[in-house]
Amino acid sequence: MENEENDDEHLTESELGTKAYWEDFYQAELENFVDSGDQGETWFGRRNTNMIIQWIADNVPKEASICDVGCGNGYILSQLATRHSFLNLLGIDYSPKAIDFCRQLYKSTAPAIQFKVVDILSSSDSSSSSSFPACDVLVDKGTYDAIALMPDGDLAANRRLYRSFVLNHLTENGHLVIMSCNFTRGELCRFLLLQLPSPAGDLTLVHEFATPKLSFGGKVGSQVTGLVLKKSQENKE
């Protein structure tokens, strides 16, 4: 097992890892929506995002509970509700402005989609992740990336908090659907899978999305990595 404390796969600190950046970003998105009806940007592009939506539509029962972690403008949840008739959807984000934006965008989708301010790394009562139950599916499109970019964060500690959140908020046999533009398949698996056994269960890789490839210098790699991990209790202590 590799020791994450000695892992040298670190990212450069960035304003993309700050709450202030996202508050300003979604305030501008909200103002644009009010002024012109613009529903905002789809991070990682529609093609990659639609892979997530289609995988859920093909593999998850309509009654399943689904949480988008770091939901941004809520596009994934809106598509699951309107195109695929899912009824138990939750979007969480640590940016209150993002949640305000989503509530403005999707007034007509209630009660199929609920939105809530939650900081998955916080233990404060006001934004604690303990305030909602485990879900059948967790979706992460860029949130793990943003956590790794925090300029004042303890990367190793935040990784542990992230993994703990995932395990504690997935039902048994539930799935984490994650897309990253900063980490390879090997890095994500090392961070999320190769850990000491947890009383909350463990994760196994069950699917990799066929995301677009980038060729440079004779090497081929993915611009975006997309994985589906399944929670099991096989390693429960």
VMD Tcl script that draws the C-alpha trace (Angstrom):
set ca {
  {0.00 0.00 0.00}
  {1.27 3.46 -0.88}
  {1.39 6.03 1.88}
  {-0.61 9.11 0.94}
  {1.32 11.20 3.46}
  {4.44 10.74 1.30}
  {2.60 11.06 -2.00}
  {4.32 13.57 -4.26}
  {1.33 14.04 -6.58}
  {0.47 17.57 -5.45}
  {-1.26 20.27 -7.47}
  {-0.32 23.93 -7.57}
  {-2.45 25.99 -5.21}
  {-5.11 27.98 -7.03}
  {-7.93 30.44 -6.45}
  {-10.17 27.68 -7.83}
  {-9.70 26.06 -4.44}
  {-11.12 29.04 -2.54}
  {-14.70 29.65 -1.47}
  {-14.35 33.36 -2.30}
  {-13.69 32.52 -5.96}
  {-16.83 30.41 -6.26}
  {-18.97 32.92 -4.39}
  {-17.95 35.62 -6.89}
  {-18.36 33.22 -9.82}
  {-21.91 32.17 -8.93}
  {-22.95 35.70 -8.01}
  {-22.02 36.67 -11.57}
  {-23.85 33.60 -12.94}
  {-26.95 34.54 -10.95}
  {-26.84 38.11 -12.23}
  {-26.44 36.88 -15.81}
  {-29.41 34.56 -15.38}
  {-31.60 37.36 -14.03}
  {-30.52 39.71 -16.82}
  {-30.56 37.36 -19.80}
  {-31.73 33.89 -18.80}
  {-28.22 32.45 -19.28}
  {-28.08 29.17 -17.32}
  {-24.31 29.12 -17.00}
  {-21.39 26.95 -18.03}
  {-21.30 23.15 -18.03}
  {-17.96 22.22 -16.45}
  {-15.96 19.55 -18.34}
  {-18.30 20.02 -21.32}
  {-21.67 18.55 -22.24}
  {-20.22 15.35 -23.70}
  {-18.47 14.28 -20.49}
  {-21.34 15.47 -18.33}
  {-23.86 13.53 -20.41}
  {-21.80 10.36 -19.88}
  {-22.52 10.68 -16.16}
  {-26.21 11.33 -16.75}
  {-26.57 8.39 -19.14}
  {-24.70 5.97 -16.86}
  {-27.04 6.83 -14.00}
  {-30.09 6.56 -16.26}
  {-28.96 3.11 -17.46}
  {-27.84 1.66 -14.13}
  {-29.75 3.28 -11.28}
  {-33.43 2.78 -10.31}
  {-35.66 5.84 -10.63}
  {-36.46 5.77 -6.92}
  {-32.78 5.90 -5.90}
  {-31.49 8.83 -3.88}
  {-28.83 10.81 -5.77}
  {-26.63 13.61 -4.42}
  {-24.50 15.90 -6.58}
  {-21.54 16.92 -4.39}
  {-20.45 20.41 -5.41}
  {-23.47 20.76 -7.67}
  {-22.51 24.13 -9.19}
  {-25.33 25.16 -11.53}
  {-27.23 21.90 -10.95}
  {-27.21 20.81 -14.61}
  {-26.78 17.09 -13.90}
  {-29.68 17.01 -11.46}
  {-31.93 19.01 -13.76}
  {-31.32 16.54 -16.59}
  {-31.93 13.54 -14.33}
  {-35.24 15.08 -13.24}
  {-36.56 16.36 -16.56}
  {-35.15 13.85 -19.06}
  {-35.05 10.69 -16.95}
  {-37.77 11.18 -14.29}
  {-35.64 10.72 -11.18}
  {-37.52 11.98 -8.13}
  {-35.12 11.94 -5.17}
  {-32.33 14.38 -6.02}
  {-30.16 16.56 -3.80}
  {-27.58 19.16 -4.78}
  {-25.06 20.34 -2.20}
  {-22.38 23.00 -2.48}
  {-20.30 24.96 0.02}
  {-21.03 28.15 -1.92}
  {-24.31 29.76 -0.81}
  {-24.32 31.72 -4.07}
  {-24.25 28.47 -6.07}
  {-27.24 27.19 -4.12}
  {-29.08 30.51 -4.62}
  {-28.39 30.20 -8.35}
  {-29.74 26.64 -8.48}
  {-32.87 27.53 -6.55}
  {-33.57 30.34 -9.02}
  {-32.90 28.12 -12.04}
  {-34.95 25.12 -10.97}
  {-37.95 26.45 -9.08}
  {-40.22 24.29 -11.22}
  {-38.40 21.04 -10.39}
  {-39.27 21.02 -6.67}
  {-39.73 18.70 -4.86}
  {-37.80 16.34 -7.18}
  {-34.61 18.37 -6.59}
  {-33.59 19.91 -3.29}
  {-30.57 22.18 -2.82}
  {-28.62 22.64 0.40}
  {-25.50 24.53 1.52}
  {-23.06 21.87 2.77}
  {-19.29 21.95 3.24}
  {-18.19 18.32 3.22}
  {-14.92 19.22 5.00}
  {-16.65 21.16 7.79}
  {-17.88 19.92 11.15}
  {-19.89 23.06 11.96}
  {-23.58 22.53 12.63}
  {-24.68 25.05 9.99}
  {-23.06 23.31 7.03}
  {-22.14 19.85 8.29}
  {-22.50 16.90 5.95}
  {-24.07 14.97 8.84}
  {-27.30 16.89 8.22}
  {-28.54 14.56 5.48}
  {-28.75 10.75 5.17}
  {-26.71 8.37 3.03}
  {-27.57 8.26 -0.68}
  {-27.51 5.54 -3.31}
  {-25.36 7.62 -5.68}
  {-22.89 10.44 -5.08}
  {-21.78 12.48 -8.10}
  {-18.56 14.49 -8.08}
  {-17.61 16.48 -11.17}
  {-14.62 18.58 -10.15}
  {-15.15 18.85 -6.39}
  {-12.26 16.55 -5.51}
  {-10.13 18.63 -7.89}
  {-11.08 21.86 -6.12}
  {-10.29 20.37 -2.72}
  {-6.79 19.48 -3.94}
  {-6.26 23.09 -5.09}
  {-7.02 24.73 -1.74}
  {-4.21 27.22 -1.01}
  {-4.57 26.95 2.77}
  {-5.66 23.32 3.03}
  {-3.92 20.23 4.40}
  {-4.11 17.99 1.33}
  {-3.59 14.68 3.14}
  {-6.15 15.57 5.82}
  {-8.67 16.78 3.25}
  {-8.30 13.57 1.25}
  {-9.13 11.58 4.38}
  {-12.13 13.82 5.09}
  {-13.33 13.45 1.52}
  {-13.07 9.67 1.56}
  {-14.75 9.51 4.96}
  {-17.60 11.67 3.63}
  {-18.06 9.36 0.64}
  {-18.10 6.17 2.70}
  {-20.43 7.62 5.33}
  {-22.86 9.07 2.79}
  {-23.18 6.09 0.46}
  {-25.63 3.30 1.14}
  {-24.28 -0.25 0.95}
  {-23.67 -1.10 -2.73}
  {-24.05 2.59 -3.54}
  {-21.90 4.28 -6.19}
  {-19.56 7.25 -6.37}
  {-19.46 8.68 -9.90}
  {-16.41 10.94 -10.12}
  {-14.85 13.01 -12.91}
  {-11.54 14.80 -12.59}
  {-9.52 17.01 -14.89}
  {-6.46 16.98 -12.60}
  {-5.97 13.34 -11.63}
  {-5.39 10.17 -13.63}
  {-7.17 6.87 -13.05}
  {-4.14 5.60 -11.13}
  {-4.01 8.64 -8.88}
  {-7.74 8.58 -8.10}
  {-7.58 4.87 -7.32}
  {-4.55 5.38 -5.08}
  {-6.24 8.20 -3.18}
  {-9.67 6.60 -2.88}
  {-9.14 2.82 -2.92}
  {-5.77 1.85 -1.49}
  {-6.42 2.84 2.09}
  {-6.60 1.10 5.44}
  {-9.89 -0.80 5.83}
  {-12.70 1.40 7.14}
  {-15.56 0.38 9.45}
  {-17.83 2.23 7.00}
  {-16.90 -0.14 4.16}
  {-14.63 0.17 1.16}
  {-14.69 1.18 -2.50}
  {-14.01 -0.83 -5.63}
  {-13.67 0.34 -9.24}
  {-16.53 -0.93 -11.42}
  {-16.50 1.32 -14.50}
  {-14.32 3.81 -16.38}
  {-15.82 6.30 -18.81}
  {-14.41 6.52 -22.33}
  {-13.42 10.17 -22.06}
  {-11.55 11.93 -24.92}
  {-7.83 11.16 -25.20}
  {-4.93 13.57 -25.62}
  {-1.74 12.57 -27.46}
  {1.54 14.42 -26.83}
  {5.18 13.43 -27.14}
  {4.35 9.87 -28.09}
  {2.19 9.35 -24.99}
  {-1.58 9.09 -24.85}
  {-3.63 10.09 -21.84}
  {-7.07 11.31 -20.86}
  {-7.88 15.00 -20.56}
  {-10.63 14.02 -18.14}
  {-10.79 10.89 -15.98}
  {-14.22 9.46 -15.17}
  {-14.74 6.51 -12.81}
  {-17.57 4.72 -11.02}
  {-16.68 3.27 -7.62}
  {-18.95 0.94 -5.65}
  {-19.18 0.77 -1.88}
  {-19.14 -2.66 -0.27}
  {-18.99 -3.95 3.28}
  {-16.65 -6.83 2.49}
  {-13.76 -5.27 4.42}
  {-15.82 -4.12 7.36}
  {-13.98 -4.66 10.64}
}
mol new
graphics top color blue
foreach p $ca { graphics top sphere $p radius 0.5 }
foreach p [lrange $ca 0 end-1] q [lrange $ca 1 end] { graphics top cylinder $p $q radius 0.2 }
display resetview
